[in-house]
Amino acid sequence: MKITDDDAAFILGKGGKTKEKIARVSQAEIELFERDLILELRGSKLQRRRAKKYCEGVMAQRTGPVNITEEYNDNDLTMLQVPQETVGFVTGRAGNFLRTIEEEWGTLMFFCEVGSGRRDKEYEKLAIFGSVRGRRGAELKVLSAIETKSPGYLAKIRDEVVDRDRGKDEEGTWSTDTMTFQDDELSYAL
C-alpha cells in the first residue's frame, strides 16, 4: 500500500504506538518502509482487509472526519451515538481518554461521519473496532463517561446497547447481563 510522508507519520504514531495498535486490533503484521513510503500488510485475507481499513481510517483523520460506510463492517464494528455535549469529555485532553480505553480493551476508536457524510447536530458517531468483547468493554467505558456528563442517557438506549452484539462471537453465545444496584451498593461493585 503506497502512502504519503504525512500519512506514514500518522500511521506510525508516537513511538510506533499507532502502527502497533492497528496490528493488534486487525491481528495482521504491519511493516512500514519509510524510505519507499510503502505499508506492507501480512496475514489472512480478513486480517489484511481490516488492517487496510484501519490504516485508511487513521489516515483520513489527518485531513478531516472519517466517513464510515456499510463496507467498513467485517463484524468488527460498533457504532455508538455520543451526545454532542459530552464529546469533549469522552475524547479527553488531546484524545487521551479514548487512547486509554483503546489500550485497555484492545480496540481502535474514532469519531466519524456515516453514509452520506452529513453530521447529526445532537450526536457524534463513535466507531469502535475490535473483537466483540473489546468493543463491548470500550463501549461501556465510554457510556460510563457519557453518563457522568449526561445522567440518564444510558437509560434511554439501554435495550439497544444490551442486545447489540448478542450471539455475534464465534460460538454464538456472546451476551451481556446486567444488574441493578442501589446507590449504597454501587461503591462495593466498583
C-alpha positions in Angstrom: 0.0 0.0 0.0 1.6 3.3 -1.2 1.3 6.2 1.3 2.5 9.8 1.6 5.1 11.0 4.0 2.5 12.7 6.2 0.4 9.5 6.3 3.4 7.5 7.2 4.0 9.7 10.3 0.3 9.4 11.2 0.3 5.6 10.8 3.4 5.2 12.8 2.3 7.4 15.6 4.3 8.4 18.6 6.9 5.8 19.3 5.2 3.5 16.7 2.2 3.0 19.0 -0.5 3.6 16.3 1.0 1.1 14.0 1.2 -1.4 16.9 -2.4 -0.7 17.8 -3.6 -1.3 14.3 -1.7 -4.5 14.1 -3.1 -5.7 17.4 -6.7 -4.9 16.6 -6.5 -6.3 13.0 -4.3 -9.3 14.0 -2.2 -8.5 10.9 1.5 -7.9 10.7 2.3 -4.3 9.6 5.6 -3.1 8.3 6.2 0.5 7.2 9.1 1.1 4.8 9.6 4.8 5.4 12.2 5.3 2.6 9.9 3.9 0.0 6.6 5.1 1.7 5.1 1.6 1.4 3.0 0.0 4.1 3.1 -3.8 3.9 0.2 -5.8 5.5 0.6 -9.5 6.1 -2.0 -12.0 7.4 -5.2 -13.7 6.3 -7.4 -12.0 3.8 -9.7 -10.7 6.5 -6.8 -9.6 8.7 -5.2 -7.6 5.8 -8.6 -6.2 4.9 -9.1 -5.0 8.4 -5.6 -3.6 8.7 -6.1 -1.7 5.4 -9.4 -0.3 6.6 -8.0 0.8 10.0 -5.0 2.4 8.3 -7.3 4.3 5.9 -9.4 5.4 8.8 -6.4 6.7 10.8 -5.0 8.5 7.7 -8.4 10.1 6.9 -8.4 11.6 10.4 -5.4 13.7 9.4 -7.4 15.7 6.9 -10.9 15.7 8.4 -13.7 13.5 9.6 -13.6 9.8 8.7 -16.6 8.6 6.5 -17.8 5.1 7.5 -19.9 3.1 5.1 -21.5 -0.4 5.4 -18.4 -1.9 3.7 -16.5 -1.0 6.8 -18.2 -3.6 8.9 -16.5 -7.0 8.9 -18.3 -8.0 12.2 -15.7 -5.8 13.9 -17.5 -2.5 14.3 -19.8 -1.0 16.9 -21.2 2.5 16.3 -22.2 4.5 19.3 -24.0 7.8 19.3 -22.3 10.2 21.7 -24.3 13.3 22.7 -22.7 16.5 21.4 -22.3 18.0 24.9 -20.2 15.0 26.1 -17.9 14.6 23.1 -15.0 16.7 24.6 -15.2 14.8 27.9 -15.3 11.4 26.1 -12.4 12.3 23.9 -10.3 13.7 26.8 -7.4 16.1 26.5 -5.6 15.5 23.2 -7.6 12.3 22.8 -6.1 10.7 25.9 -9.3 9.2 27.3 -10.1 7.4 24.1 -6.5 6.2 23.7 -6.6 4.9 27.3 -9.7 2.9 26.5 -8.2 1.6 23.3 -5.2 0.3 25.2 -7.3 -1.3 27.9 -9.7 -3.1 25.6 -7.6 -3.7 22.5 -9.7 -1.6 20.3 -9.4 1.3 17.7 -11.8 4.2 18.0 -12.5 7.4 16.2 -15.4 9.8 15.6 -16.8 9.7 12.1 -19.4 10.6 9.6 -21.8 7.8 8.5 -23.1 7.1 5.0 -23.8 10.4 3.1 -21.4 12.2 5.4 -23.9 14.6 7.0 -23.3 15.0 10.7 -26.1 15.0 13.2 -26.1 18.1 15.3 -27.2 16.4 18.5 -24.8 13.4 18.3 -21.4 12.4 17.1 -20.9 8.8 15.9 -18.0 7.0 17.6 -16.7 4.0 15.6 -15.3 1.2 17.8 -13.3 -1.5 16.0 -12.1 -4.8 17.5 -13.3 -8.1 19.0 -16.8 -8.3 20.3 -15.5 -8.4 23.9 -13.2 -5.5 23.3 -15.8 -3.4 21.6 -18.3 -4.0 24.5 -15.8 -3.1 27.2 -14.8 0.1 25.3 -18.5 0.9 24.7 -19.4 0.5 28.4 -16.4 2.6 29.4 -17.5 5.4 27.0 -21.1 5.1 28.2 -19.9 5.5 31.8 -18.2 8.7 30.8 -21.3 9.9 28.9 -23.5 9.1 31.9 -21.2 11.2 34.1 -21.8 14.3 31.9 -25.4 13.5 30.8 -27.2 11.5 33.5 -30.0 9.3 32.2 -28.6 8.8 28.7 -27.9 5.1 29.2 -31.4 4.5 30.4 -32.7 5.8 27.0 -30.6 3.4 24.9 -30.1 0.5 27.4 -32.0 -2.1 25.4 -30.2 -1.3 22.2 -26.8 -1.5 23.9 -27.5 -4.7 25.8 -28.9 -6.6 22.8 -26.5 -5.1 20.2 -23.9 -7.9 19.9 -25.9 -10.9 21.2 -24.6 -14.1 19.7 -22.0 -12.4 17.5 -19.0 -14.3 18.7 -17.6 -17.4 17.0 -19.6 -19.7 19.4 -22.8 -17.7 19.1 -23.0 -17.4 22.9 -21.9 -13.8 23.5 -24.3 -11.7 25.5 -24.4 -9.0 28.2 -26.0 -9.5 31.6 -27.0 -6.5 33.7 -27.7 -6.0 37.4 -29.4 -3.0 39.1 -27.6 -1.6 42.2 -28.9 0.7 44.8 -26.8 3.8 45.4 -25.3 2.5 48.6 -24.2 -0.8 46.8 -22.5 0.9 43.9 -19.2 1.7 45.6 -18.8 -2.0 46.5 -19.4 -3.1 42.9 -16.7 -0.6 41.6 
